[in-house]
Amino acid sequence: MTVRIDEAKVFKIIEEKRPKVILVNAPGGLLRQTKDLMERVKEKYGVTSIMSGDSCFGICDTADDEVEKLQADLALHLGHNAAVTEVGDYTYLVDAVDDVEFSEVVDVAARVLAPYKRLGLATFSQHLHQLGPVKEKLESRGFQVRVGKKNGLMLEGQIFGCDFSTSYPIRDDVDAFALLGESEFHAVGLALATGKPTFMLDPYMNEVTDMREAAEERRKRAILAVYKARDARVFGVVTGLKEGQKMLGRSSWIAKRLEMNGRKVVQLAMRDVTPERLAPHREIEAFIQTACPRISVDGFTFDRPVLSIPQADALVALIEGREPGEFLERSKWIELTVGLIKR
């Protein structure tokens, strides 16, 4: 079982663009393979590679801004693919595929998922090539299987940690979702966004995990944080500085809406929203960050409420005397429901 970077695509990009220096960005799980690739690129083309030492959590977390600073010619973002092949001004997306087989875990899933006749399939970048084979296997066991359609950003059946726009439209047509791959991060998000029973199919341990308990824990924490923030008078609104997380328009809307309702707002900007970076701002009673919603939904270590964009929607609703509803059930956690909130 090996995760393989699409070296052919890397070589094609280098041969077409003829760079002298490239910046390489990859998630932590691909560091060894990335270093091996950098050596081969230098041997084959004489190109200098610089590896970004910062975190890399998705295609919103590219190193595009650093290309000019480092006098590089382009950036390779490894391990996160999408329907687009380029992002920003310099960055090329390069796929990484996990060759693990799903045959055995599908056998387990067929028994566990027997009460659910209509299944939705979803996965993340490394396992997209398995959607077709798994769909066929489940259908041969008598299940009706749906895979969400491709859109402008996402490939068929693909989800990100904050974007479920392929799966959300089919949620009323399925009884449950099956997430291919060992990733509680993606499975919990899918369960929360669709409101459907979601099962994680782990091909490494050949286990099928019901995600409802984990998802319900996150949901309750998210709701509790909103109600705690309702009593705050001073808010910090944080805009992310990473390339794909600069949601300045959303931050401005939230800040204005809070001020309209008598709250004081301090606007902040930072690359990484962590307890340590928020700690010095003791006068701030609650934060709203528009960088990455998973910081708030999965963040258990903050000493004050730190809300995501959907939670900010819910907070504004409460402040203005409306019911927030199931605010995490939406296709994308990075969009405000501005059109649904009367000014």
N, C-alpha and C positions, 0 to 999 in steps of 0.2 A: 504494500500500500504506500504510494508515493504521490506527493503533490508535484506536478510537473509544470514549470513555467513554459509558456509558448515561445521557445527560443527562435523558432522560424520567423515569427512576427518581429521579434527584436532585431534579428539580422536584416530583415527586409526594411525596417525603419532606418536603420543605420546606413544601409546601402543607398536608400533613396535620399536621405537628408544629409548624409556625409558630415556628421558632427565631429568636432574635435574633443568636446567635453560633454558628458551627459550626467544628469543628476538622476539617481535611482531611489525610488520610494517604495517601501514594501512593508507589509504587516510583520509583526514579530515572529510568526510561525514560518515565515519564508526567508529568514535572514541567512541561513546556511546556503540554501539554493541560490539566493541572490548574490552572495559573495562568489560562489562558483561561477555564476553567469558573468559577473564583472570580470573575472580572470579570463574567461573565454573570449569576451568581447575585446579585451586588450590584446590578447594573443592573435586574434583573427583580423582585427581592424586597426590596432594601434590607438584605439579611442580610450581616453581617460574617463573613468567612472568615479563619481562621488556618491557615496551612500548617505541619504538623509538619516540622521540619528534621532529625529523626532518621532512621535507616535504616528501610526497610520491605521485609521479605523474604517476607512471607506473612501469612496470617490469624492466625498466632500472634504477629505483630508489630504489633499495633494500638496506637492512642493512647488507648484507653479510659480509662486511669488519669489521663490529663492533662486530661480534659474538665472536671472540677470545679476543678482547679488553675487553669485558664485562664478559669473562669466561663463556659464555653460550655454550650450546651444539648444538643448531640449531636455525634457524630463520623461522618464519611464515610470509609470505607476503600475506596480505589479500586483496581481492577485485580486483585483476588483474590476470586473467587466460590466458592461451595460450595453444598451442599444446604440449608444454613441461610441466612437473610437477615440475621440479627443475631447479634452476639457481644458478650459482656460486658454492661454495663449501659446503654451509650450508643451503641454502634457499629453502623452499618448498612453492609453490604457492597454495593458498587456495581461491576458488571461493566465490563470493558473488552474489546472484541472487535477482533481483528486481521482486516482484510478481505482479506489475502493469499490467493491461490488455490493449491490443491495439485495441480491437474490435471497440470502438467508434471512435477513431482517424483514423482507416482504412476507416470507412464510409466517413469521411471528405476527406481523401486522395483520395478516388475513384473519387470524384468530381473534386478536384483540379488538379489531375494528368491525367485527361481525355485526354488532347492533346498528352500525351506520352504513346504509346501503349506498348513499350518495356522498362521494368523497371529493374534496378539492386537494390538489397537489401543489406544493410550492417548495422552493428551495433557494439557496444562495449561489454565488458564482461558481464555486468549485464543483457543484454536483448538477449543474443544469443539463449536462449531457445524459443524465440518468432519468430525467423526467419521462421520456418516451418509453424506455424499457420497463420502468416501474409501473407506468400507466397500463401497459399491455398485460403485465403480470397480474395486477389487481383486477383488471377487467376479465381476465380469464378465470378469476375466482368469483365472479358474479357481481362485482361492484360496478356502479356507474361512476365514472371518474371525470372530473372537470379540471382543466388547467387554464389559469387566467391568461388573457390575451396580451400580447406585446403592446407597448405604447411608446411614446416618444423617448422615454429614458430607459424603461425596463424591458428586458427580454421576456419571452413567454414563460410564465410561472415563476419569475424571479421576484424576490423581495429584498429590500434593504432593511436595516434596523429601524428606519424611520419612515419608510415608504412601502405601502402595501397595496399600491394602486392596481396591481394585476389581480390580486386575490379578493380585494374588497368587493368589486362588482359582482362576483359570483357567490357571495356568502349566502344569499337567499336560495341558491340553487343546490346547496350541499348541506349535509347533516353534520359534517365534521371536516377538519383539515388534517392532512398528513404533511409534515415538514421533513423533507429528506436531508439528513445530515445531523451530526452531533453538535447542536448549537442552541442552548437554552435561550441565549440572547435573541435569536431570530424567532424561535418557537413561541416564547412568551409574548413578543411583540405581535406576532400573527394572531394569537389568541385574544389579546386585548383589542386589537384594531378591528377584528371581524366579529367578536362576541360569540364565536363558535368554539365547541370542543376542539382542541388541537392536540395532536399526538406527534411526538418527535421520534423519527426512525433513525436510530443510531447504528450505522453499518459496521462500526468497529467492535462494539460489544454485542451486536445483534439483539438490542433491546428496544422496546417501544414504550415511551414514557407519556403518560397523560399529563398535560401541562396546566390543567385547570387550577390546581392548588397553588402553583408558583405564580400563575397569572393573577389569581385572586389576591394573593399577598401584595403584588405590585399595585393592583387597582386600588386596594384599600389604603396603601401608603400614599398613592397619588391623590386620592380624595382627601385624606387627613391633612396633607400638606396645603391643599387649597383652603380648607376651612381654618387652618392655623394662620394662613397669610391674610385672611379676610380682616383680621383685627389689627394688622400692621398699619402704621401711619407713614412710615418712611420705607420706600422701596428702592432697591438697586436693580436697574435694568441693564443686563449684560449682553453686549453684542460680541459674537465670536470673530476672531481675526484670521482664522484659517480660511483658505481660499473659498471653499464651498459652504462656509458657515457665516458669511457676512450678511446677516439678515437685518440690515439697518432699517429698512422700511417697516418690518414687523416690530422692531424695537421702538421705533418712533411712534407707531400707532399705539402700542401698549402704554408707553410713557404718557402720551397725550390723554389716553382714556383714563388712566389712573389720576392724572392731574385734574381732569374734568370732574372727578368724583372726590376731590378734596385731599388726595394723597400727595406727599412730597416724593419726588423722584430724583435719584442720582444715577446718571448714565455712566456706565463703565464699558471698557473693551478689554478683552484678553484672549490669548490663544488657548489656554487651558483653564477650564472652570473647575477648580478644586477647592476643598475646604481650606487648604493653606492659603490660597490666593484671596479667598473671601474673608478670612479671619480678621485682617486688620480693620475692616469696615464695620466697626462695632455699633455705629449709630444707625446702621441699616437693619431693619427688623425682618425683612423678607426680600428675596431676590427672584427675579424672572430672567431666565437666560434663553436667548434665541439661537444659541450655537448648535447644540445637539440635544434633542428631546430625551435621549436615553440617559444623559447625565442626571436628569431629574427623576425619571421613572425608575432607574436602577440604582441611583445614588442613595446609599443608606447612611452615610457618614457625615452629612451636613448638620450643623448645630442649629440652623434656622431653615425655614422653608425656602427651597430653591425650585421654582416652578418652570415647566416647559411651556411651549406655545399652546398646546391644548389645555393645560392647566390654567394658563393666563386667560383663555376664553372663559373657562368655568368661573374663575375669580371675578372677572368683569360682570358676568351674569349674576353672581351672588350679590356683588356690591350694588348692582342696579335693580335688585329685587326680582330676578328671574331664576328659574330652575336651570342648573347647569347641564342636566341630563347625563348620558353616557359619553362624556367628552373625549374619551380615548378611542371610541369606535368611529373611526374615520379612515379614509384611504391614505392620507399623509399626515404625519405629526409635525410637519414643518410649515403648515399653512394655517393662518387664522381663518375663522369662519366670519369674516368681516361682513359678508353679505347677509348673514343670518342674524346679526346683532344690530338692532335699531340704534341709531345715534340719537 
